[in-house]
Amino acid sequence: MLHGNHNRDIGGDHTDMNEGLILKIAAVGILITLLNQILKHSGRDDQAFLLSLAGIVMVLIWIIPYIVEVFTLVQGLFEL
């Protein structure tokens, strides 16, 4: 049986949150890139590296719950 909103079951209710998360990650990436370039041109390579590392850690903290959810879903699929 196909209903009009069958894609909702696949993505769940996370679609708005996922779009917001993608936009936040993109904004952080753009901001980190701009600040990184400014720091590199001013001769502060160490601080530029630490800024990039902090951006990566921040984004990883945001996406870890989704990674755990995917592993849990895959584990549930293979349980008999």
C-alpha positions as CSV (number, residue, x, y, z in Angstrom):
1,M,0.0,0.0,0.0
2,L,1.4,3.3,-1.1
3,H,0.3,6.4,0.7
4,G,1.2,10.0,-0.2
5,N,3.6,10.4,2.7
6,H,5.5,7.1,2.6
7,N,8.8,8.9,2.7
8,R,8.0,10.2,6.1
9,D,8.4,6.7,7.6
10,I,11.9,6.4,6.2
11,G,13.2,9.7,7.6
12,G,11.1,9.9,10.7
13,D,10.4,13.3,12.2
14,H,14.0,14.4,11.9
15,T,13.8,16.1,8.6
16,D,13.6,19.7,9.9
17,M,16.3,19.0,12.5
18,N,18.5,17.4,9.8
19,E,18.2,20.4,7.5
20,G,19.0,22.7,10.4
21,L,22.0,20.5,11.3
22,I,23.3,20.6,7.8
23,L,22.9,24.4,7.7
24,K,24.7,24.7,11.0
25,I,27.6,22.5,9.8
26,A,27.9,24.6,6.6
27,A,27.9,27.8,8.6
28,V,30.6,26.6,10.9
29,G,32.6,25.4,8.0
30,I,32.4,28.8,6.2
31,L,33.2,30.7,9.4
32,I,36.1,28.4,10.4
33,T,37.5,28.7,6.8
34,L,37.4,32.5,6.9
35,L,38.9,32.8,10.4
36,N,41.5,30.2,9.4
37,Q,42.6,32.3,6.4
38,I,42.8,35.5,8.5
39,L,44.9,33.8,11.1
40,K,47.2,32.2,8.5
41,H,47.8,35.5,6.8
42,S,48.6,37.2,10.0
43,G,51.2,34.6,10.8
44,R,49.3,32.7,13.5
45,D,49.5,29.2,12.0
46,D,49.2,27.5,15.4
47,Q,46.0,29.3,16.3
48,A,44.6,28.5,12.9
49,F,45.3,24.8,13.4
50,L,43.7,24.9,16.8
51,L,40.6,26.7,15.4
52,S,40.2,24.1,12.7
53,L,40.6,21.3,15.3
54,A,37.9,23.0,17.5
55,G,35.6,23.2,14.5
56,I,36.0,19.5,13.7
57,V,35.4,18.5,17.3
58,M,32.3,20.7,17.5
59,V,30.8,19.2,14.4
60,L,31.6,15.7,15.6
61,I,29.8,16.3,18.8
62,W,26.8,17.4,16.9
63,I,26.7,14.3,14.6
64,I,27.7,11.6,17.1
65,P,24.0,11.0,18.1
66,Y,23.1,10.5,14.5
67,I,26.0,8.0,14.0
68,V,24.9,6.1,17.0
69,E,21.3,6.0,15.7
70,V,22.5,4.6,12.4
71,F,24.6,1.9,14.1
72,T,21.6,1.0,16.3
73,L,19.3,0.8,13.2
74,V,21.7,-1.4,11.3
75,Q,22.2,-3.6,14.4
76,G,18.4,-3.9,14.7
77,L,18.1,-4.9,11.0
78,F,20.5,-7.8,11.3
79,E,19.0,-9.2,14.5
80,L,16.7,-12.2,13.8
